[in-house]
Each structure stands twice: as structure tokens, then as C-alpha cells.
Amino acid sequence: QVQLAESGGGFVQPGGSLRLSCAASGSIFGVMGWYRQAPGKQRELVADNTSGGSTNYKDSVKGRFTISRDSANNTIYLQMNSLKPEDTAIYYCNAKNMWSGAPYWGQGTWVTVAS
């Protein structure tokens, strides 16, 4: 059974930092990444990382967010710096099966950026 356990969300003031973690288990994963969904908006890709180490970022987070991966432990991280109110959203971990590409989702964690 595939499980994705997220942690690290919370409340932070503009300019602050947070680090999200996602530990995945129950399969062999290829691409792993983070998505977010703000109230009233569609879910969007924030950043992802392939098993080969390539990374991809949403333009608005480039230079502020960093995705990293501990492949030995099937864990990914999202270091978020210089947070802005528009980063406020539920952040979801996503992991895709290495061979089938079947996606799995975490339960989501709130990130709120406000004064």
C-alpha cells in the first residue's frame, strides 16, 4: 500500500521560510514533486524531481524554493524561502510509480503566509 506522509506546513510572515517533507513508501517512485492549490484555484505544479536528479520549478518560485530528494529513503523536501502571501495554499506531495506513472498523493499540508 502506497503512503505519502507530509509534514512541515504552518503559518509564516512574508519573507519567512518553511521546509516541507514527504516520506513515501510502498512502491518504487520515479518523479516526485510538490503541487499546491490555493482557495478557488486549480492545483498547480510547484516543483518536481526525477529519479535521475533533474528538477523543474514553477516560474514564480524559481530562486526562492528548492526541491531536494533523499532517494535512499524515498523522501523529498521543499525548502521555501522569501515566502509571499500568494504562496498561501495547500501543498500536496505527489509521487509517480517508476514504471506505470500512476500518481499518488499526500493528504496535503497548509502553508499560510500573512502579516
N, C-alpha and C positions, 0 to 999 in steps of 0.2 A: 504494500500500500504506500503510495507516494504521499509524503508530507512535506510541507514547506512551513517552517516556523520563523516568523518575523519578530524583530524587536528593535527598539531604538527611537520610535517616534516620540512626539511630545510638542510642547509649546516653547517657542523661542522668539526673541525680539528680532526685528530686522537687523541684518548684519551678523547675526549669530550663526552657530554651527550645530549640526546634528549628524549622527552616524547611524545608519540603518544596517541591520544584519539580517540575513536569511539563511537558515540552515535547511538544506534539502536532503531527503532520504527516500529510499525505496525504488530507485531507478538509476540508470546512467544518463547523465544530462549533457546535452550539447550547449546550446545557447542558454544563458541565464541572464536575467536582467530585472530592471525596475520599471514599472509603469505607475502613473498617477491619474487620479480622477478628482477634479475639483467639482464642487456643487454645481449642478446644472450643465456640466460639460462632459464630453466624451473622454473615455480613458485614452491616455496617450503614452507613448514610449518616452521614458526619461533617459535611460542608458542601458546598453546590454553588452555582453561579453561572451565571446565564443570560447569553446574549449581550447582553441589554438592561441587564445590571448588577444585577439582583435577586439577593439572596443568601438562603440558607436554612441553618440550623445545627441540629444535634442539640442538644437542651436542655442536656445535661451539658457541652457545650463552649462554650456562649454566654458571652461575656465573657472567654474565655481564648484562643480560636482565632480567627484572621481569615483568610478566603479572599480572594484578590485575583487579578486577571486582566490579562494583557497581551494584548489581543485582536490587536494587530498581529503578534505573534509566536506566537499560539496557545499561550500558556504560562500556567499557573495556579500559584499559590503557596498554601501553608498555613503561616501563622505560628502556632506553638503555644507559648503561654506558660503559666506556672504548671502545668507538667505534673504529672500524678498517676500513681501506679502503675497505676491502672485504665485509663489511656490506652495502656498497652502492647498492641501489636497490629502486624499487618502492615497498612500503609497502601497503598491502591490508588488510582491516578488513574483516573478514568472520563471519557470524552468521548462525547457523542452526536452523530450526524450531524444537521446542521441540518434536513434535510428528512424523512428516513426515521425519525429517532430511534434508529437502530441504535447499540447501545452498543459501545464499545471500552474495553479495559482495559490498564493498565500491568502490569509484571511484579511490582510490589509492593516495598515497602521496609520493613524492620523499624524500629519505634520501641520502645525498651525504656526504661522509667522505673523505676529502682530505686536503693536506697541503696548 
